[in-house]
Structure formats: structure tokens, C-alpha cells
Amino acid sequence: MTSSADYTDIKFEIKGKIGIITFNRPKALNSFGGNIIPDTVAALRVLNSHPDTIFTVITGAGRFFSAGADVNGITGRKNTFKNEAEKKISLLNGFSATTELLRSMIDHRKVLILALNGPAVGGGAAWFPGVADIILASSTAWLQCPFSALGLVPENGSALSFAQHIGVHRANDFLMFGRKLTAQELLDAGLYNYVWDVTGDEFQDKVVGFLQEMLDTNDGKSMIEMKRLQNAPLRDQRMVAVVNAVDALAERFVEGAPDKRFALKKKELEEKRKAKL
């Protein structure tokens, strides 16, 4: 599975020692519907054991990195259960692919590069930055996590991973209050490594050029070892944080608060689409 033909909702390519996974649902702003999550897990497995690659890049096609959850998928879930325990077990089963995605990134052997080609919202903003090794961003790549507004919780360990990178108080402001942070703010806060004032193909070319320069300058095995040594003490903390967040998220859905808020969001989106027709 080393070509894009093996996947439906990502593009996958290897350029020398750089493996590139590109979310490829641009019309849906790369929201997490279709096969984006299982495709990404499959590609990460390929690159994790690839004999030649040093860098694994995750990026997006189009103007957004990812708009997060697919609202249609959330509102289309089964909603009749015998009791709350059955409902929670069903929810936890539904979150299993996402949990495996986070584990695949946390345990990934290669240097994990997040190349934010544009804005990210919700899970698109929360799941990836805290576990990436390096973040390269377009100046258009703002982040926002409106979890509280949707009756959710910070997803997949992001409460911990963001606190590790930008501090507890900034993480609270971002994740608790849902404040939109610009690329410049995130660079100043220390989450982003580099921000470039380019978009589209020019941004993607900039990413590959920069990584190739790092490969020309540095020993690949040494960079992988640096990543391993830094992440080894953090691994179990991050996985426990993922499990705790998944449990808390399931409880919120058992309570029913997110369903009501997502239904309102879906109605709002449908009205906007009708207004454009």
C-alpha cells in the first residue's frame, strides 16, 4: 500500500526519504468522514516500517487542513439503547479508529511532521499538533477548538499535549473557551516551529524543500534517535490522556448534550447551503 491508488480519502506518496500523507476530501474541508481515519492509520503503518524514510508528513489538500468532525456522521448515529451502559459501549467502539490513529502517531518511529496548509477546527486542530515532532504552517493556519460550545471535551489527550507545549493557562484559554488562535500567535506561543506566508502548492513545495535541506545537513538516524529519546518518557502519559479523554467524551454523549448541539449545527449548515442556491 505505497501509492495513492490504495486509498480512497488520502493521497500517499514517498519522495526520497520523505513520506507524505495528504487528507484528500477538500470539498468537505477534509472533515473526518469517509475513510480518512482508517486510510491515515494504514499509511502510518507503512511508513513506520519503511526502510528508507526519515520524515512522515501529514498535511491537507485544498484550503483547510481539516474541519474536524463530519457533522452528518455525528447526527446519524444510532440513538436507541436499552440502557446507558449499552450506549457508552457503543460509543467507545465507535471511537476505536480514532484511538488507534492517536496511538499510531504517538508510537510512530519516524519524525512526524505536521504541515498545516490551512486552518484546522475541532479534532483537526486538537488531535495532531500536540503529538507532532515539528509543525510547519502556512500563515493561514489558524486553529480553533469549539469543544465547550458543542457540549464536548478536549479530545484525544489534547488537554495534556497542548499544556505540554504552550502551558496550562494558554491551553485552558484555547481548549476551554474555544478561542481562535492565529498562526502568528501559535508561533509566538511555541507550538509552531515555522510559519510561511505561502499557500497551496507553493506551501507544499516549501515543506518538501525545507525537509530535504534538513536531510542534506543532518544524519537521518540521529534525528530519529533524537525523537525517540525525547518522546519515550512522554509516551505513557499521552496514551493515558487519550484513554481518559475518550472516556470523558463518551460520557458526554451518554448525557446527550453534544447531540442537541450538533443537530443545531447541522440545521445551521443546511440553511446556509440553501441560501447559496
Summary of the structure (lengths in Angstrom):
residues: 277
radius of gyration: 18.4
end to end distance: 40.3
largest distance: 60.7
contacts: 912
relative contact order: 0.13
helix: 55%
strand: 14%
